[in-house]
Amino acid sequence: QVQPVESGGGSVEVGGSLRLSCAPAVYYCMGWFRQAPGKEREGVALRSADSTIYAESVKGRFTISRDNAKNTLYLQMNSLKSEDTAMYYCAASARLSACSSFGWTGAGSDFWGQGTQVTVSS
């Protein structure tokens, strides 16, 4: 029951790129959520051994991947928009069905990083 820790956030101009990292990637389902000021937390991308889903707003721009040798999860973010500005959280779950939906409820079987800030300036 290891809590994931994310890194790689920062400031970038519109159209730029950032790559977020999360470790250790030891759970069956791992992914990324984000929360902008004054808004609810929303799912970004989830990945398991046999499935991958993305939020509609990031399809074609973001890529979630996992390096098993380094035991690390990544979120490559390209063509960033000002609307992508948010606190990004690495999320992990041992639930077999977790990666089928972004509708996580904060159960004890789900684990969250402390967040890394991404700011996209226009």
N, C-alpha and C positions, 0 to 999 in steps of 0.2 A: 504494500500500500504506500507507494512513493508518490509524493506530490510533484507534478511537473513544474519546471521552471523555464520561462520563455525569455528571449533576448532578441536584439536586433532592431528594435524600434528606433525612431528618430524623425528628423524633419527632412522633407524632400519637396521639390517643386512639382507642380502638376505635370504629368507625363513621365515622371521619373519612376525609379524602381527601388524596392527594398526587399530584403529577405529576412524573415523571422525564423528563429530556431527555438526548438522546445526539446528538453531532455529531462529525465530519460524517457524514451518512447518504449514503455514496457507493457502497455495495456492493449487489449484487443482492438478497441476503437479509439482513435485519437483525431483531434481536429482543432479548429479555430473558431472562436466567437469574437464579437466586437461590440463595444458600447460607446456611442457618442454622447456628449453632454445633453442631458434632458431627454434622452431616448432610452427605450428598452434594449436589453442585450439581444443581439441577433446572431444567428449562425452564419458562418462564412464558408467553411468547408469541413468535411468529415471524411476520414479514410480508414478502412479496415483492410484485412488481407484480400477481400474479395469484392469490395465496393468503394465507390467514391462519389460524393455528391457535393455540389456547389450551390451557393445562393445565386439566384438569377442575376443579381447586380454585379457579380464578380466573374461570371463565366467568360472565358476567353481572355481574361486579364490575370487572374490568379491561378497558381498551380500548387497543390498540396502534394508533398512527397515525403518519403521516409527512407533514411539511410540506415539499414540494419547493421552495417559494420560499425557505425558510429553511435548507433542506438539513439538517433536524433530525428525529430520531425521538423519539416520545413514548410514555410509558406512563402513562395516566390510571388511578389506583387509587382506587376508591370502596368504601365499606362495609368498610373495613379491619378485619381481625381480628388478634388477637394472634399467630396462626399465620403471618401474613404477615411477621413480623419476620425480617429476613435482610439479607445484603449482596446488592445487586442489581447485576448486570453487564450492560452493553450488549454485544451480540455481533454480529458481521458476518461474512459469507462470500460469496465470489465463486462458490462451487459452485452450480450450477443446481438441485441436488436438496436443498440445505441446509434449505430451509423446509418440507420434507415431513416432517421428523422432528426431535425434540429430542435424538436420539442423536449429538451431536457428540463427536468423540474428541480434540480438541485438535490437529488437523492444522495444518500451516503455512499452509494456505489460509484458515484461520479466524482472526479477530482479536477481541480482548477488551479491554474497558475495565478500569480499575483498581478499579471498584466504588464504589457509594454506599450508605451504610447507611440502612436503613429500620427504625424501631423503633415498634411499635404497643403502647401501654400500656393495660392493662385496669384 
